Amino acid sequence: MPQNDYRSALSGSQETYGVLRYSTVQHVPIDEYVIDVLLPDLTGHDRAPTAFLVYLVLWTALYREEQKRVALSLQKLSEGTGLSKTAVQNAVRMLKRRDLIRVFKTRPTAVPEYELVRHWVRRRAR
């Protein structure tokens, strides 16, 4: 489809960024490392696509909250990923073991707070 036809096919509820148009829905930026390295590593090598889904939900929640930590129950993570609570627990366990997240609890039954560990940011800053 020629570029002009493509542009005319888009609705008026979109904004122009350079040559392409994107929707006005808020976009969540994701580090290239997450897509280029973490995605194939967790889904291919570790065979844990559930861990990648949980990581993305945590990333999005932290971006929206604009905080270093976000409190999310297993139920909320389960709803956000479409996974069972058991699958979410296993994914969180793997992400902790891989040192990709930190989990904080004030007491055993409290809703955990999650923090992403973005080790690649520290490496690039050196």
C-alpha positions in Angstrom: 0.0 0.0 0.0 1.5 3.4 -0.9 2.4 5.6 2.0 -0.3 8.3 1.2 -3.0 5.6 1.0 -1.8 4.2 4.4 -2.0 7.7 6.0 -5.5 8.4 4.6 -6.7 5.1 6.0 -5.9 6.0 9.5 -8.5 7.6 11.7 -8.4 11.2 13.0 -7.8 10.0 16.6 -4.2 9.5 16.0 -1.1 11.7 16.3 1.7 12.0 13.8 5.3 11.1 14.9 7.7 11.6 12.0 6.3 9.7 9.0 4.1 7.1 10.8 1.0 7.7 12.9 0.5 6.1 16.3 -2.7 6.0 18.4 -3.2 8.6 21.2 -3.3 5.8 23.8 -0.5 6.2 26.3 2.6 4.1 25.3 4.9 2.5 27.8 8.5 2.7 26.9 10.5 -0.5 27.3 14.3 -0.7 27.3 15.7 -2.4 24.2 17.5 -4.9 26.5 14.2 -6.3 27.7 13.1 -7.1 24.1 16.4 -8.0 22.6 18.0 -10.0 25.4 15.5 -10.7 28.2 12.7 -11.9 26.0 14.7 -14.6 24.2 16.6 -15.5 27.3 13.5 -16.1 29.5 11.2 -17.6 26.9 13.8 -19.6 24.9 16.7 -20.5 27.2 14.8 -20.7 30.5 11.5 -21.8 28.9 9.7 -19.4 31.2 7.5 -17.1 29.1 5.3 -16.7 32.2 8.3 -14.9 33.9 8.6 -12.5 31.0 4.8 -11.7 31.2 5.1 -11.0 34.9 8.1 -8.8 34.3 6.2 -6.8 31.7 3.2 -6.3 34.0 5.6 -5.1 36.7 7.4 -2.8 34.3 4.1 -1.3 33.2 2.8 -0.9 36.7 6.0 0.8 37.8 6.0 3.1 34.8 2.4 4.2 35.4 3.0 4.7 39.2 6.2 6.6 38.5 7.7 4.9 41.6 10.7 2.7 42.4 8.4 0.1 43.9 4.9 -1.1 43.3 2.6 -3.1 45.6 0.7 -5.8 43.7 -1.0 -8.9 45.1 -0.7 -12.2 43.4 -4.3 -11.9 42.4 -3.6 -8.6 40.6 -0.5 -10.1 38.9 -2.6 -13.1 37.9 -5.4 -10.8 36.5 -2.8 -8.7 34.7 -1.1 -11.6 33.0 -4.0 -14.0 32.6 -2.0 -16.6 34.4 -2.9 -18.7 37.5 -1.6 -17.5 40.9 0.6 -20.6 41.0 2.1 -19.7 37.6 2.7 -16.1 38.8 4.4 -17.4 42.0 6.7 -19.6 40.0 7.5 -16.7 37.7 8.2 -14.4 40.6 10.5 -17.0 42.1 12.4 -17.3 38.8 12.7 -13.5 38.4 14.1 -13.3 42.0 16.5 -16.1 41.4 17.7 -14.4 38.2 18.1 -11.1 40.2 15.7 -9.3 37.8 13.3 -8.2 40.6 13.4 -7.6 44.4 10.5 -8.4 46.6 9.8 -6.6 49.8 7.2 -7.5 52.5 6.6 -5.8 55.8 5.1 -8.9 57.3 4.4 -12.5 55.9 0.8 -11.8 54.9 1.4 -8.3 53.5 1.0 -7.5 49.8 4.5 -7.6 48.4 6.2 -4.6 46.9 8.2 -5.3 43.7 11.2 -3.4 42.4 12.9 -4.1 39.0 16.6 -4.7 39.0 17.9 -3.2 35.7 21.5 -4.3 35.8 22.0 -3.4 32.1 21.5 0.3 33.0 24.5 0.3 35.4 26.6 -1.5 32.9 26.0 1.0 30.1 26.6 4.0 32.5 30.2 2.8 33.1 
